[in-house]
């Protein structure tokens, strides 16, 4: 516990529709890649905390799954994470794209549950046709809700991220740090290993295969100079298993090679990775399987 009577700590939660750039912003604010980033929507399935510490502050950032209308039991679990993040936020960062329309059905219930400060971030401003379009969008959002601030940003290029950070610091409550100051995230090492593999699957395959995939690290043995791990990759159908493995195992080998390279950079050690593909029919619709997978 901090003895500094002016120390600030708080939960800053990032929400928005899928593929709006939440994970990119999270990693920019934390300064580390703690959240999976791909060009495909719905890649973030879990609520991921990233910690940023200073001498007199601790910001607990939270990247959440994208706001969507649930189609599977998995989606319902993901939306529960969003609801929890909205309720415990000291500062809520609502991200929208510059061309996005207001979806009251999705946003109204969320904004009603929020007691913290709400900052609207209009992302991808480099895609705006001109300054007038951006001004019109800002006016539209001002009419919709009395946000505590509206900031146009480019998360990818880091534009105006410094303004977001300054505003967050201003809104943080005085409180001792919630986590040890040397901690980066609340997730264990196995989680990041599985996320790295899942990221490579999203980057390699198209259509339904990445969304039907879950990765479980069943073994994680860390030695002085090497980490040995076993990954079980679950899909919903035999046909997906064949696609994932690829001709003569080429697909799975590619995923393993690329994942191992990123893991070694992340963990700072050599990594030995074994991968096995298993079929668990319709796992996204089964509560018991989702529970086993940590949802």
N, C-alpha and C positions, 0 to 999 in steps of 0.2 A: 504494500500500500504506500502511495506517495504521501509525504508529509508536507508537500507544497500546497498551501491554502489556495493558490490561484491556478493549480493544475487543471487542465481541461481534458475531458474524455467524453466520447459519445459515439453512437452508432449512426453511420451514414450509409443509407441503403439505396441502391441503384435499381430502378425498375423501368420497364418499357416493353414495347412489343418485341417479338423475336427479330433478330438481325438488325437492331437499331444501333448497335455499337457499344452495349453495356460492358462487355468483357474488355474491349479495347480501352475504354475509359478507366475501368477498374485497374488494369495493369499500368496505365499511365500514372494514375494517382498514387498507387502503391510503390511504383518503381521496380516491380518484379512481375514476371509472367506467372500469376497464380490462377488465372482463369482461362479456360479453353477458348481459342479464337479460330473460327473458320468463316467462310463466306456463306455457309448454310444457316438457315434459321433453326431455332430450338436446340442448339448444341449444348447450352447450359441446362443441366437437369437438377443440380443441387444448389443450395444456397452456400456460397463460398465466401468466407471471411478473409480479408487481407488487412494487415495491421500496419499503420504508419505511425512511428514514434518520434517525438521531439523532446527536448528537455522539459518543456512544460505542457505537452499535449500528447494524447493518444487518440488517433482516429481509427475506428473499427469499421472499415468499408465492407459492404456486403453486396456481392453480385448475385442476382436472383434469376430463375428461369424467366423466359419471356412471357408477358401477359397474353393469354389466348383463351379461346373457348374450348374447354376440354372435350376430347374425342375418345380418350382412353382413360383407364384407371391411372396410368402413369401421368397423364396430363393433370388429373385431379390432385395427385400428390405434389406435382410441381407448383400448381396454383396455391396449394396450402402453404408452401414455402414463401410465396409472394405475399400472401395475407399476413403471415407472421412478421415478415420484414417490414411491412407497412405499419403494423401496430407498435413495434418497438423502436421505430426510427426517431432519433433526435433531429436528424435532417434527412429528408427524403429527396433524392435526385430523380425526377421524372424525365426520362429521355424520350424525345420524339425526333422524327426526321423532318427536314425542312419542308418536304412536300406532303407530310402526313395530315390526314383529316382527323377531326375530333370524333372519337368513338365513345359516346356518353355511356353506352351499355357496359363497356369495360372499365372506363375511368371513374365514373361517378361513385360506385361502391368503394373504390379504393381511396379516393380523396376524402370521403366521409369518415373513413376509419383512421385517418392520420391526425395525430395530435402534435407532431413535430413541425418544424419549418419545412416548407415545400419549395424547392428550387426547380424551375423548368429549364431544361437544357435542350436547345434546338440544335441537333447534331447534323453533320454533313452539309454545313453552310457553303462549302466550296461547290456544291451541286446546285445552288440557287441560280436562277436565270439572271437575276440582277438584284441590286440593293432594294428596289421597290418590292420585289416578291418577298424578301426577308422581312421588311418592315410590315407588310401586310400580314404575314404569318404571326409576327409578334403581337400585332393588334388583335388578331383573331383569338389567340390564346389568352390575352389580357381580358377580353370580353367573357371568355368561358369561365375563368377562375381567378381569384385574387391571390396569385402566387406571391411568395415572399421575394422572389427575384426571377427574372428571365434572362438567360445568358445564351447567345448564339455561340456554338463551338464547332470545332472539327476534332473529334477524339483521335482520329487516325493521324492527323498532322500535328496534334498537340496545341491547336490554336485556342486561346483563352482558357486553357486548363489552369493557368496560374490564378485567374480571376475566380474560378470555381473553388480552388483551394483556399484562397483568402476569405471568401464568403463562408465556407464551411467552418474555418477557424473562428470567425466572428460569432457563429451560431452555436458553437459547442458549449454545453453546460460545464460548470466547474465540478470536477469529480476526479477521484483517484483513478489510475489506469485499471482497466478491467482485466488485462492480460499482462504477463511478464514482458518487460520492455525489449527483450531480445527475440521475441516470438514474431514470426511473419504471418502465420495463418493458424486457423483452428483445425485444419485437416491433417491427417497422418500421411506419412510418406507413401503408403500403399495407394492412397487416394490419387495422388499426383501421378504415380506410375500408371494407374488405370486411365486417368484422364489423357495422358500423353498418347497412349495407344488408341484411345477413342478418337482423339483429334486426328491421328493419321488415317483412321478408317474414314472419317468424314472428308478428309482431303483427297482420298484415293478413289472412293466409290460414289456412285450417283444414285438418285431416286430413293427407294425405300430401304436399301440395305443398311446405311448408317443409322437410320432411325430405329431399326429393329435390332440393333446391336447393344449389348451391355458387356462391360469388361470387369472381371473380378480377379484380383491378385490373390491367388490361393496360397502362395508361398513367397516369403520375402526374408531372405537371410543375408544380413549385412556383415561382411568381414572387413578386415583392415583396409584392403585395397580393392575389393570387389563386392558387388551386390548380386546375389543370385535370386532370380524370381521366376515364378511360374504364373502365367496369365491364362485365364479361361475366358474365351470370347463366346458369348451366347447370342444365338440368332433364333428367329421364330420358325423358320422352315428349312428343310433340307436343301432346297434350291438356293437359298441364301448362303448356306454353308459352302456349297460348291463355288459360288461366285466369290466369296470371301477368300477361300483358299487359292483359287485360281488354277490355271493350267500347270500341272506338275509342281504345285505349291508356290508358284511365283508371286501370287498376290499376297499371301501370308508372309512370305520372306521379305517382300518390300516393306510391309507394315513394320515387321520386326526390326529391320535394318534402320529405318528412319526413326522409329520410336527409341531404339537403343541409343542412337546418337544424341537425341534430345535428353534422354534420361541421364546419360553420362555428363552432359553439360549441367543439368539441373542438380544432380546429386554430388558431382565432383569426384566420381569414382567410376571404375570400369563396371559395366553391367553385363551379366549373362542372363539372357531372356529366353525362356521356353514358352511357346504359345500353343494352345489347344482350342479348337472350335467345337462347340457343342450346340445341340438344338434343344430349346425349351419352348415348346409351342405356345404362341400367344402370351408370352410372359408379360407384355405391357398391360394386359387386361386382368392379371391375376394378383390379388392383394397379397397373398402369401409369398409369391415370388418377388414382388416389389419390396416387401418387408425384408426378405433375405438379401436383396441387393442394396438395402440401405435407404429406401424411399419411405 
